[in-house]
């Protein structure tokens, strides 16, 4: 199985990914995917984080889930 999180700039910070990494420690793979605004999104004014933020979040999780990658950038 794989784990994934859709990352939203307004909702996530590095500490969230420390917690997620602890929850799924030892998982085979984990993906951080950038938020994409669509007409089906209920809330307005959400954005994808910058690539640099996504990369830093992935680095945090790689401490416990080495096979962490980015999607949607």
GIMOGI-V176702 format. One record per backbone hydrogen bond with DSSP energy under -1.0 kcal/mol. CO is the residue of the C=O (numbers start at 1). NH is the residue of the N-H. If there is no record, write none. Layout:
co & nh
CO & NH
CO & NH
This chain:
co & nh
3 & 31
5 & 33
7 & 35
8 & 11
8 & 12
13 & 16
14 & 18
15 & 19
16 & 20
17 & 21
18 & 22
19 & 23
20 & 24
24 & 27
29 & 3
30 & 69
31 & 5
32 & 71
33 & 7
38 & 41
47 & 9
50 & 54
51 & 55
52 & 56
53 & 57
54 & 58
55 & 59
56 & 60
57 & 61
58 & 62
61 & 64
61 & 65
64 & 26
66 & 68
67 & 30
69 & 32
71 & 34
